[in-house]
Amino acid sequence: MNKQSTHSIILFDGVCNLCNGAVNFVIKRDNSNVFRFAPLQENSGILLLKKHAIDPQKLDTIILIENDRVYLKSTAALRISKKMSNLWPLLYVCIVLPKFLRDAVYDYIAKNRYTWFGKKDQCMIPSPATKDKFL
């Protein structure tokens, strides 16, 4: 089965501690098994960036690919929350806020993420229990 055709794909900065924490957070709340993940720095992520004509230097954003459509920054984050379990889908109401405001907050956090949360020397290695969720 091709994981890319049946799931929403989240591309993330694989060396960012905040991003890795966010991926683990989503995995724990992905009760419907909707998401697959790929670090932006690894082959599967690089190939998807190329396929969707996304600048490979955009390591400061989470990227969501759904049905061959690409969503970036706050829009991606809110669309992801919409598909998680419990009360997380309620965050999607923030989509009504102007994109420039949502993305300004997103950009501020993204700009400071290494300083605040740190950075790894290499991309995260999925645990055996989560390995099938990664491309």
N, C-alpha and C positions, 0 to 999 in steps of 0.2 A: 504494500500500500504506500502510495506517495504521500508523505506527511504534509507536503506543501499544498496539495490540492484540497485537502479536507479540513484543514485547521487554520485558524488565525495565527499568524507568525509574528513574534515579537523579536526584533533585532535590538540588541543592547550593547553598551560598552562593557566588554568582558573583563576589564581590569579595574573597573570602578566598584568600590565597596558598596556604595549606595545602590548602584544599578543591580549588583548581584543580590543584595538584600531585597530589592524590589522584585526580582525574578523569583526568589524563594517565597516571598510573600504571595505572589500571584499563584505559584504552583500549589501552595497550601489551600488556596481558595478557588481553584479551578475544578470544582466538583463535576462539571460537565465535560471535562477533558477537551476543552476548546482550543487551548494554546499549545504552540510549539515555539521553541526558543533557539536563537543563534547569536553568538557574539559577533559584533560588527568586525572584529579583527580576524576572524577565522574564515576558512574557505566558503562554508555555506552562507555566511553573512555577506562576504565579499561578492559572491555570485548573485545573491539577491539584490544587493545594491546596484550592481551592473545591469541586471535584468530590468530594474525599475528606474534606471537612469538617475540614481541618487548619488550625490557627491560623496565619495568615500572618506572625505575629510570631516564629514558631519558626525563626529563621535560624541557630540554634546546633546544628542537627542535620542529618545526612545523612538523606534519606528514600528508601527503596526501595519501589517499587510493582511487585508481581508478581501477575499474575492478579487484579487489582482488590483485593489485600490490601496494607496499608500496614505497613511496618516502619521503626522509628526507631532512632537512636543505635547502640549496639553491636550490636544484633540486625541492623540493616541492614548494618553493616560486615561482620559475620561471614557473612551470607547472600551478600553480594557476593563475598567471598573464596572462598566455596565454588564459584563459577562461573568463577573465573579459572584461567589455565594454570599449569603447573609445580607447585610445592609449596604454593602459596597456599591451596588447599582444605583443607590440614591445619589451618589456623587455626580452622576451623569446630568443632574439638573444644572450643574455649573456650566454646561455647554451653552447655555443662553447668555452667559457673560461674553462680552466682546473678546474675540480671539487675541487681539493685541494686549489686552489686560492679562488674560490667562497665560499667554506665552511670555509676558514680561516676568511674571512670578516664576514660571518654569525656567526661563533663561537665567535668572538670578541664582536659583538653586543649582542649575547645571554648571554655571560658571565657578561656583564655589565648592562643588561636590568633592573634589580631591582634597582640598584643604580641610573641609569639615569631616569627611568620612574616610579619607585615605584611598590608596591605590595599591593594587597587587602588581607583581612583576610579570604575571602571566594570566591568561584567561582562566576563569573558574572551571573546575573539573566537576561535572555532574556526579552525584552519588549514584550507586547502582540502582537505587529506588527511583531516581528521576531521569536516568539516562535516556529512556525512550521518549522523553519530552523534548529532547534536543535534536536538531537536524545534524 
